[in-house]
Amino acid sequence: MGATAIVTRFAPSPTGFLHLGHAHAALTAWRAAREAGGRFLLRIEDLDPTRCRPDFTDAILEDLAWLGLDWDGAVRVQSRHLPAYRGALDRLAARGLLYPCFCTRADIAREIAASAAAPHGPDGPLYPGTCRRLPPAQRAARIAAGEAHALRLDMAAAIATLDAPLTFREHGTRRACDPARFGDAVLARKDIPASYHLCVTHDDALQGVTLVTRGTDLLPATDLHRLLQALMGWAEPDYAHHTLLTDATGRRLAKRDRADTLRALRDAGISPAEARRRAET
């Protein structure tokens, strides 16, 4: 295998059992790697202690093996690598690109409600920048007092460090990025040491992922991920966003809607080959 061989990954969160939508995503990444003689990696994104469970992690490994998917190397479990994510946050903070945010959700909602025209991003109304305007001494005092806080990216300051507008590669075509539409994104929550956006870009770079395959629902996030890659000097992968599996009503398969799980299909006597066929249609 050459140095430029494709490396893909499947990175589920262990917050429930895998369903056919997950199988579709895993098969897409697995086939892209195997057909090119590359590597397929498995990563467990388990940083949310309130939702992630070890038994779901075990189930993910069992279900993928039942489907006939194999992966290369050890499984990376994010909760075992917190110092690495802390180090990335420290690097951004040292450049003045992070600030502590003490606002609660209620605080933010009130601030947005008081605004005549709150701008919106992919995830809803943008954070109004309340804590970005706090004097440094006040920030330091509140941190010293042990007040809980998130860490937000100062988007304007981050974009100002760029030498040129950002783009990303998808299917060999360059597409423009607009990370500013995320506003001052949270990179570490009060209850979780690092956000999905930071950890996924960190791990993709660390693990040498060259092709990110994921659903079209995550297409907007690519803009923010490209910004983090540029800020941190991380390698830029190619992207391939695939369609999402839907049910008979056209609604995307999701854990919260209790989509049929792979283990339910297995218990019903469905073969791995049939489950793969359903996941690829």
C-alpha positions as CSV (number, residue, x, y, z in Angstrom):
1,M,0.0,0.0,0.0
2,G,1.5,3.4,-1.0
3,A,1.8,6.5,1.0
4,T,-1.1,8.1,-0.8
5,A,-3.6,5.2,-0.4
6,I,-7.1,6.1,0.7
7,V,-7.9,6.1,4.4
8,T,-11.6,6.3,5.4
9,R,-13.3,6.0,8.7
10,F,-16.6,5.3,10.4
11,A,-17.1,7.2,13.6
12,P,-20.4,6.5,15.4
13,S,-21.4,7.7,18.9
14,P,-22.5,4.9,21.3
15,T,-25.8,6.5,22.2
16,G,-27.9,3.7,20.9
17,F,-27.9,0.6,18.6
18,L,-26.9,0.9,15.0
19,H,-29.7,1.0,12.4
20,L,-29.6,0.7,8.6
21,G,-28.7,4.3,8.2
22,H,-25.5,3.7,10.2
23,A,-24.9,0.6,8.1
24,H,-25.2,2.7,4.9
25,A,-22.6,5.1,6.2
26,A,-20.2,2.4,7.4
27,L,-20.5,0.5,4.1
28,T,-19.9,3.6,2.1
29,A,-16.6,4.3,3.9
30,W,-15.6,0.6,4.0
31,R,-16.1,0.1,0.3
32,A,-14.3,3.2,-0.7
33,A,-11.3,2.0,1.2
34,R,-11.4,-1.6,0.3
35,E,-12.0,-1.0,-3.5
36,A,-8.9,1.3,-3.6
37,G,-6.7,-1.0,-1.5
38,G,-6.7,1.5,1.3
39,R,-7.5,1.5,5.0
40,F,-10.8,1.6,6.9
41,L,-10.7,2.9,10.4
42,L,-13.2,2.7,13.3
43,R,-13.6,5.4,15.8
44,I,-15.9,5.7,18.8
45,E,-17.0,9.2,19.5
46,D,-18.1,8.9,23.1
47,L,-17.3,12.2,24.8
48,D,-20.9,12.9,26.0
49,P,-21.1,11.0,29.4
50,T,-24.8,11.6,29.7
51,R,-25.7,9.8,26.5
52,C,-22.9,7.4,25.6
53,R,-22.8,3.9,27.2
54,P,-20.1,1.1,27.0
55,D,-22.7,-1.5,26.1
56,F,-23.6,0.5,23.0
57,T,-19.9,0.5,22.1
58,D,-19.8,-3.3,22.4
59,A,-22.9,-3.5,20.3
60,I,-21.3,-1.4,17.6
61,L,-18.4,-3.7,17.3
62,E,-20.7,-6.8,17.2
63,D,-23.0,-5.3,14.6
64,L,-20.3,-4.3,12.2
65,A,-18.7,-7.7,12.5
66,W,-22.1,-9.3,11.8
67,L,-22.4,-7.2,8.7
68,G,-19.0,-8.5,7.6
69,L,-17.1,-5.3,7.9
70,D,-13.5,-5.3,9.1
71,W,-11.3,-2.4,10.1
72,D,-7.6,-1.7,10.2
73,G,-5.7,-1.1,13.4
74,A,-7.0,-0.4,16.9
75,V,-10.4,1.3,17.5
76,R,-9.8,4.9,18.6
77,V,-12.0,5.7,21.6
78,Q,-12.2,9.4,22.0
79,S,-12.8,9.4,25.8
80,R,-9.3,7.9,26.2
81,H,-7.6,10.9,24.6
82,L,-8.9,14.0,26.4
83,P,-5.4,15.5,26.9
84,A,-4.9,15.6,23.1
85,Y,-8.1,17.6,22.7
86,R,-7.1,19.9,25.5
87,G,-3.8,20.5,23.8
88,A,-5.6,21.6,20.6
89,L,-7.8,24.0,22.6
90,D,-4.7,25.4,24.4
91,R,-3.1,26.1,21.1
92,L,-6.1,28.1,19.9
93,A,-6.3,29.9,23.2
94,A,-2.7,30.9,23.1
95,R,-3.4,32.7,19.8
96,G,-6.3,34.6,21.3
97,L,-8.9,32.7,19.2
98,L,-10.9,31.3,22.1
99,Y,-12.9,32.9,24.9
100,P,-14.9,31.6,27.9
101,C,-18.6,31.8,27.6
102,F,-20.6,31.7,30.9
103,C,-24.0,32.1,29.4
104,T,-26.7,29.6,30.0
105,R,-29.2,28.6,27.3
106,A,-31.8,30.8,29.0
107,D,-29.3,33.8,28.9
108,I,-28.7,33.3,25.2
109,A,-32.4,32.9,24.4
110,R,-33.2,36.1,26.2
111,E,-30.5,38.0,24.4
112,I,-31.7,36.7,21.0
113,A,-35.3,37.5,21.9
114,A,-34.3,41.1,22.6
115,S,-32.5,41.4,19.3
116,A,-34.5,43.0,16.4
117,A,-33.1,40.6,13.8
118,A,-30.9,37.8,15.2
119,P,-28.8,36.2,12.4
120,H,-29.2,32.5,11.9
121,G,-26.7,29.8,11.0
122,P,-27.0,26.1,10.2
123,D,-28.0,25.2,13.8
124,G,-30.4,28.1,14.4
125,P,-29.9,31.7,15.8
126,L,-26.2,32.6,16.2
127,Y,-24.7,33.3,19.6
128,P,-24.9,37.1,20.1
129,G,-21.3,37.4,21.4
130,T,-22.2,38.4,25.0
131,C,-19.2,37.0,26.7
132,R,-16.8,38.0,23.8
133,R,-17.3,41.5,25.0
134,L,-16.4,40.8,28.7
135,P,-13.2,42.6,29.9
136,P,-10.3,40.2,30.4
137,A,-10.1,40.9,34.1
138,Q,-13.8,39.9,34.6
139,R,-13.3,36.7,32.6
140,A,-10.3,35.8,34.7
141,A,-12.2,36.5,38.0
142,R,-15.1,34.4,37.0
143,I,-12.9,31.5,35.9
144,A,-10.9,31.8,39.2
145,A,-14.2,31.6,41.1
146,G,-14.9,28.3,39.5
147,E,-17.8,29.5,37.3
148,A,-18.8,26.9,34.7
149,H,-18.1,28.0,31.2
150,A,-17.9,26.8,27.6
151,L,-15.1,27.8,25.2
152,R,-16.1,29.5,22.0
153,L,-14.1,30.2,18.8
154,D,-13.8,34.0,18.1
155,M,-15.0,33.6,14.5
156,A,-14.0,37.0,13.3
157,A,-10.5,36.8,14.8
158,A,-10.1,33.3,13.4
159,I,-11.1,34.3,9.8
160,A,-8.8,37.3,10.0
161,T,-5.8,35.0,10.3
162,L,-6.5,33.4,6.9
163,D,-4.5,34.3,3.9
164,A,-7.2,33.3,1.4
165,P,-10.9,32.2,1.3
166,L,-11.4,28.6,2.3
167,T,-12.6,25.9,0.0
168,F,-13.0,22.1,0.2
169,R,-12.7,19.3,-2.2
170,E,-15.6,17.1,-3.0
171,H,-15.6,14.6,-5.9
172,G,-12.6,16.4,-7.4
173,T,-14.4,19.8,-7.4
174,R,-13.5,22.8,-5.2
175,R,-16.4,24.3,-3.3
176,A,-16.4,27.5,-1.3
177,C,-16.6,27.5,2.5
178,D,-18.4,30.1,4.7
179,P,-17.5,29.2,8.3
180,A,-18.7,32.7,9.5
181,R,-22.3,31.4,9.2
182,F,-21.6,29.3,12.4
183,G,-20.8,32.4,14.4
184,D,-18.7,31.9,17.5
185,A,-19.0,28.1,17.6
186,V,-18.6,26.2,20.8
187,L,-15.4,24.1,20.8
188,A,-15.8,22.8,24.4
189,R,-19.1,22.7,26.3
190,K,-19.5,23.2,30.0
191,D,-20.2,19.5,30.5
192,I,-18.1,18.0,27.7
193,P,-14.3,18.7,27.4
194,A,-14.3,19.2,23.6
195,S,-16.9,19.5,20.9
196,Y,-17.6,17.2,18.0
197,H,-16.2,19.8,15.6
198,L,-12.9,20.0,17.2
199,C,-12.5,16.3,18.0
200,V,-13.5,15.0,14.5
201,T,-11.0,17.3,12.7
202,H,-8.3,16.5,15.2
203,D,-8.7,12.8,14.9
204,D,-9.0,12.8,11.1
205,A,-5.7,14.6,10.9
206,L,-4.0,12.4,13.6
207,Q,-5.2,9.2,11.9
208,G,-4.3,10.3,8.4
209,V,-7.8,10.1,7.1
210,T,-7.7,11.2,3.4
211,L,-11.4,10.7,2.5
212,V,-14.3,11.7,4.8
213,T,-17.5,10.0,3.7
214,R,-20.6,11.1,5.6
215,G,-24.2,12.1,5.2
216,T,-25.4,15.3,3.5
217,D,-26.8,16.4,6.9
218,L,-23.2,17.1,7.8
219,L,-22.3,19.1,4.7
220,P,-22.7,22.5,6.4
221,A,-20.3,21.4,9.2
222,T,-17.5,21.0,6.6
223,D,-17.1,24.8,6.4
224,L,-16.3,24.9,10.1
225,H,-14.1,21.8,9.9
226,R,-12.0,23.3,7.1
227,L,-11.5,26.5,9.2
228,L,-10.2,24.4,12.1
229,Q,-7.9,22.5,9.8
230,A,-6.5,25.8,8.4
231,L,-6.1,27.2,11.9
232,M,-4.3,24.1,13.3
233,G,-2.2,23.3,10.2
234,W,-4.0,19.9,9.9
235,A,-4.0,18.1,6.5
236,E,-7.1,18.6,4.4
237,P,-8.9,15.5,3.4
238,D,-11.3,15.0,0.4
239,Y,-15.0,14.8,1.2
240,A,-17.9,12.7,-0.2
241,H,-21.3,13.4,1.3
242,H,-23.8,10.7,0.6
243,T,-27.6,10.7,0.7
244,L,-29.4,9.5,3.8
245,L,-31.6,6.5,4.1
246,T,-35.2,7.2,4.7
247,D,-38.3,5.3,5.8
248,A,-41.5,4.7,3.8
249,T,-42.7,8.3,4.7
250,G,-39.4,9.9,3.4
251,R,-38.2,10.6,7.0
252,R,-34.5,10.0,7.6
253,L,-33.7,7.0,9.7
254,A,-32.7,8.1,13.2
255,K,-32.2,6.7,16.7
256,R,-34.6,9.1,18.2
257,D,-37.4,7.8,15.9
258,R,-36.6,4.2,16.9
259,A,-35.5,3.1,13.4
260,D,-35.1,-0.7,13.1
261,T,-31.8,-1.6,14.6
262,L,-29.4,-4.1,13.0
263,R,-29.8,-6.4,16.0
264,A,-33.5,-6.3,15.6
265,L,-33.1,-7.4,12.0
266,R,-30.7,-10.1,13.1
267,D,-33.2,-11.4,15.7
268,A,-35.8,-11.4,13.1
269,G,-33.7,-13.8,11.0
270,I,-32.5,-11.3,8.4
271,S,-29.1,-12.4,7.0
272,P,-26.1,-10.1,6.9
273,A,-26.3,-10.1,3.1
274,E,-29.9,-9.0,3.2
275,A,-29.2,-6.3,5.7
276,R,-26.3,-5.0,3.5
277,R,-28.6,-5.0,0.5
278,R,-31.2,-3.0,2.4
279,A,-28.5,-0.5,3.7
280,E,-27.2,0.0,0.1
281,T,-30.5,0.7,-1.6
